[in-house]
Amino acid sequence: MTTEQMICHALTIAGSDSGGGAGIQADLKSFSALGAYGMSVITALTAQNTQGVQAVYPVPPEFIAAQCDAVFSDIRVDAVKMGMLANAEIIHAVAASLKKYQPRYVVLDTVMIAKGGHALLDPAAVNALRTQLLPIASLITPNLPEAAALLNCAEAKSEDEMREQGRALLQAGAQAVLMKGGHLHQNGGEPCPDWLITREAEINFPALRIATRHTHGTGCTLSAAITALRPQRDSWEDTVRDAKAWLLQAIANAEKLHVGRGIGPVHHFHAWW
């Protein structure tokens, strides 16, 4: 599918961020900025701002299933992104819906911990994420702590270990893995490495670090950008490259927003205002 033929329809299954910088809100902004029509299934409500998460209210699994049925039964869905899923019961409901409707592209952002340290996934639910959603996902986008949790191993300390863990996640059932290396070299000037690991290739996407504290929602935003772009691109490589280029500009322009007193959001609409 190309943009000339048909506008992409992208669905986000994730939690709501009342501060507007991450979660459902960031996903819908990313979809719109990248030429996709956005839809949503809300898995949890958070009381959240740029200074942290104050409270979480999970949505009942049966209502999550009802939202999925409402969307899939009426609207064409070209790609799905999963973000915050909160607990094992929600993971089960989402997995059942995706198995039922079988969208072509499914991007799993393995959200576990907010930037402020608040848990966004019950630790007991990691196994459900591993066993129920990894085999469904077309691409997963873990950062280094999340990859380590999925594999029940130590966090990668080098790019070689990142690639090794990416291969292990393929063996665990994922079809493709984008290992996000933002936790490497945090105190130095070295590029931030991301590795796309597939059964056919291993591709590095290095990027210079931008000097800003306003990075709230970057993980949500990247996975949403990938979701919006995949039906519009020929490969995961092209998709990840274009999504990262757009995100870097969103981070570079984040200072313009002046949102909150903590870790502010990126500027999803930097190309327009």
C-alpha positions, 0 to 999 in steps of 0.5 A: 500500500502507498499513500497515493493508493490509500491512507494508512489506518493505524490502531494503538492499544495502550494507556492514556497519558493525562499529560499528553506526552506519551501513551495514546496521546503520543501515538495519535499525534505520531500517526497524524504527523506521519500521514496515518488515520489513528484509532485507539483502544485504551488499556489503562488510565494514568494520572500523569504529568511531566514529573511522573505517574501519580496513579494508574487505573487499569481498564477491565479486560472485557471492555478492552475486548469490546473496544477491539471488536468495535474497531476491527468489526467496522474499520480497516486496520493496516497496522497495530501498535501495543504499548502499556498493557498493565497486567496479565489479564489485559495481555490475554484480552489483547492477544485474543483480539489480535489472534481473532482479527489478525492484522498484518503488522503488529508492533509491540512496544514492551512498556514496563517502567515509566521514565520516573520509575513507576511500574507500568506493567505488573512484574508478574505479567512479564511471562504473559507478555513473553508467551502470548504477545511475542509470537504475534508481534511483527516487530518488538521495540525493547530498550535494554532493561526490557529486553533483559526482563523478557530474557530473564538475564543481565542487561546488555552492556555493549552492542555485541550483547545487544545483538546477542539478546536481539537474536535470543528474542527472535528465538523466543518467538519475535519475528523482528526486534529493534533493540534500543540502545539509549541506555548505553554510553549515557555519560559519554559522547558516543552515538546512541545505537539501535539495532534492527535484528531479523532472521535475514539481517542485522542493521545498525541505526546510530544517532547522535544524542541531543542535549535536552531533558525533554524526552518524555514519550520517546519510546511510545513515539518511536513505536507509533511512528514505525506503526504508521510508516510500515504500511507506507514503506517497503521494508522494516529497514526503510520504516525504522530509518524514516521513523528515527529521522522524524523522531530525532527532529521531534526531540530536537524541537522539543524545547519549543513546547514549554510543557510542564516543569519536569521531563517534557514531551517531544514535538510531534508536529515540528514540521508544521508549528 
